């Protein structure tokens, strides 16, 4: 256990435990996975491969541009594959890779947690905002 020093009530952990590369890696991944559309696209593709318009219909309010950008980012990150079939017109399917499938469980768990705790979070926000308003008055 690292030796801790006390400073104004805050315990300090030696800086050698902080690895900037790890922080950047986590931030980078969370930025991708925490995106609203990424979660929805990954969840939808968890049901199986989909064509572009199938995805768009399943997601409802996503624009064509945003879906294109999201799919490209997911493909770049190795989470989605894009398969073009040489038909007329060309058919393009999107599917999760093995890495993409490994993301399904944590994304699904987070989604479930959010749904289960939505009212508790709403109540906490209401109490906090009420307390803040009383402080201002």
Secondary structure, 3 states (H helix, E strand, C coil): CCCCEEECCEEECCHHHCCHHHHHHHHHHHHHHCCHHHHHHHHHHCCCCEEHHHHHHHHCCCCHHHHHHHHHHHHHCCCEEEEEECCCCCEEEEEECHHHHHHHHHHHHHHHHHHHHHHHHHHHHHHHHHHHHHHHC
